[in-house]
Amino acid sequence: MDEPAAHFFFQMISERYETGSIILTSNKSYGSWGEIFGESVLATAILDRLLHHSTTINIKGESTASRKRKRRGSSTRRA
């Protein structure tokens, strides 16, 4: 994510902070958010706001898209 987009995302999170709900999904761990936003300080500020009063649900396993890709790959090999 480039710097202006990361700061805009931070502003959106900050405006919603303690005023409304946010549902956010990610396939990245919290530890890698510094890489996503380009700086760990900004990622930490975003995570502080997101995780305060939050419920985190960690779902492990293969994604639906991954399963479908595997099925398509195996069906094309048979032909």
trRosetta pair geometry for C-beta under 8 A, 3 or more apart (Angstrom, degrees):
i j d omega theta_ij theta_ji phi_ij phi_ji
1 5 4.9 -124 -176 93 96 120
1 6 4.9 121 118 -65 119 89
1 9 7.3 -16 177 -5 154 143
1 36 5.8 39 6 162 111 69
1 37 5.7 -20 63 -109 125 43
1 38 6.5 -116 76 -21 77 102
2 5 5.1 86 60 15 75 107
2 6 7.0 -143 97 -9 34 93
2 38 7.3 41 -152 -45 22 148
3 6 5.7 -57 -144 36 30 112
3 7 6.4 25 161 -15 66 106
3 38 5.9 -91 -81 79 70 161
4 7 5.9 -58 -147 39 31 108
4 8 6.2 33 154 -21 66 107
5 8 5.6 -53 -146 37 32 113
5 9 6.3 35 153 -21 65 104
6 9 5.7 -52 -150 34 31 113
6 10 6.5 34 150 -19 63 104
6 37 4.3 116 -138 -157 126 83
6 38 5.7 -119 -34 27 161 111
6 39 7.6 121 140 29 158 90
6 42 5.7 59 153 139 120 152
7 10 5.4 -48 -149 34 36 116
7 11 6.5 40 150 -21 65 101
7 42 7.3 -81 -83 -136 62 138
8 11 5.6 -51 -150 33 34 113
8 12 6.6 36 151 -20 65 102
9 12 5.7 -51 -150 33 34 112
9 13 6.5 31 153 -16 65 105
9 37 7.5 -124 67 -114 135 109
9 46 6.9 10 121 -113 102 137
10 13 5.8 -56 -148 39 31 110
10 14 6.1 32 154 -21 66 110
10 37 8.0 85 -53 -150 104 137
10 42 5.9 -88 -70 -164 140 98
10 45 6.3 33 -140 100 120 118
10 46 5.5 -100 -105 -78 79 97
11 14 5.6 -55 -143 38 30 113
11 15 6.3 30 158 -21 65 105
12 15 6.0 -56 -149 34 28 109
12 16 6.6 14 157 -6 63 110
13 16 6.1 -67 -150 45 29 102
13 17 6.3 53 149 -53 65 95
13 22 7.0 20 -125 -91 75 168
13 46 5.5 88 52 -140 168 80
13 49 5.1 119 147 96 110 139
13 50 6.3 -51 -153 -61 129 88
14 17 5.4 -30 -149 -4 33 124
14 49 6.2 -97 -89 -110 54 165
15 19 7.4 -55 150 38 54 138
16 19 5.8 -127 -161 59 38 97
16 20 5.1 -76 -156 59 89 94
16 21 8.0 -57 175 73 119 16
16 22 5.5 99 125 -59 147 114
17 49 4.5 -71 -102 -158 123 114
17 52 7.6 43 -155 60 100 123
18 52 7.7 -32 -62 104 93 122
18 53 7.3 102 -96 20 75 149
22 50 6.7 -87 82 -127 138 83
24 50 6.7 -45 29 -145 148 130
27 63 7.7 -34 -105 -62 128 138
28 32 4.7 -112 -175 78 109 120
28 33 6.5 134 119 -72 125 65
28 36 6.2 137 93 -53 172 135
29 32 5.3 88 60 8 77 99
29 33 8.0 -112 102 -28 48 81
30 33 5.7 -30 -163 -10 44 119
30 47 5.9 87 -152 -124 109 141
31 34 7.8 -40 170 10 42 101
32 35 5.2 -39 -174 32 73 117
32 36 6.5 78 131 -25 79 99
33 36 5.1 -51 -148 34 46 117
33 37 6.1 19 162 0 77 108
33 43 3.9 149 118 -158 100 124
33 46 7.1 -138 163 73 139 123
33 47 6.3 139 67 -54 163 118
34 37 6.6 -68 -140 50 25 91
34 38 7.9 -98 170 71 53 14
34 39 6.5 -66 -158 138 79 18
34 40 3.5 -6 -120 -90 128 75
34 43 4.5 -122 -80 22 53 153
34 44 7.7 19 -81 -35 95 80
35 38 7.7 34 -174 -73 25 28
36 43 6.9 109 57 -102 91 122
37 42 4.9 -139 139 98 134 115
37 43 4.6 171 38 -69 132 87
37 46 6.8 171 -70 5 160 145
38 42 7.2 14 67 47 78 137
39 42 4.8 76 77 13 100 105
39 43 6.8 -174 93 -8 50 90
40 43 5.3 -56 -144 41 38 114
40 44 6.0 43 156 -25 70 104
41 44 5.8 -53 -149 34 28 112
41 45 6.6 28 152 -18 62 105
42 45 5.7 -53 -149 35 33 111
42 46 6.4 33 153 -18 66 105
43 46 5.7 -55 -149 37 32 111
43 47 6.2 28 155 -16 66 109
44 47 5.7 -56 -143 41 30 109
44 48 6.2 39 154 -27 64 103
45 48 5.7 -47 -147 28 30 116
45 49 6.8 22 157 -11 61 105
46 49 6.2 -64 -158 39 30 105
46 50 6.1 22 153 -14 68 114
47 50 5.6 -58 -137 43 33 109
47 51 5.5 15 171 -8 71 117
48 51 6.6 -65 -133 43 17 97
48 52 6.3 25 164 -32 58 109
49 52 6.2 -49 -143 21 25 112
50 54 6.2 23 149 -58 60 154
51 54 4.9 -98 -145 31 35 132
51 56 7.0 -7 -125 -52 89 120
62 66 4.9 -122 -174 85 91 128
62 67 5.5 104 130 -57 122 91
63 66 4.5 97 57 5 83 103
63 67 7.1 -147 95 -5 45 84
64 67 5.7 -55 -151 36 33 111
64 68 6.4 31 153 -19 66 106
65 68 5.8 -55 -149 36 31 111
65 69 6.4 34 153 -21 65 104
66 69 5.7 -52 -148 34 32 112
66 70 6.5 33 153 -19 64 104
67 70 5.8 -55 -152 35 32 112
67 71 6.4 31 152 -19 66 105
68 71 5.6 -53 -148 35 34 111
68 72 6.3 32 154 -17 67 105
69 72 5.8 -55 -147 38 31 109
69 73 6.2 32 154 -20 65 108
70 73 5.6 -57 -148 37 30 113
70 74 6.3 23 158 -15 66 107
71 74 6.0 -58 -146 39 29 105
71 75 6.2 24 157 -17 65 109
72 75 5.9 -59 -145 38 29 108
72 76 6.4 24 158 -18 65 107
73 76 6.1 -59 -148 35 28 105
73 77 6.6 30 154 -22 63 106
74 77 5.7 -51 -150 31 35 114
74 78 6.9 39 153 -24 63 101
75 78 5.9 -48 -155 26 36 113
75 79 7.2 40 152 -27 62 102
76 79 5.9 -49 -157 22 39 116
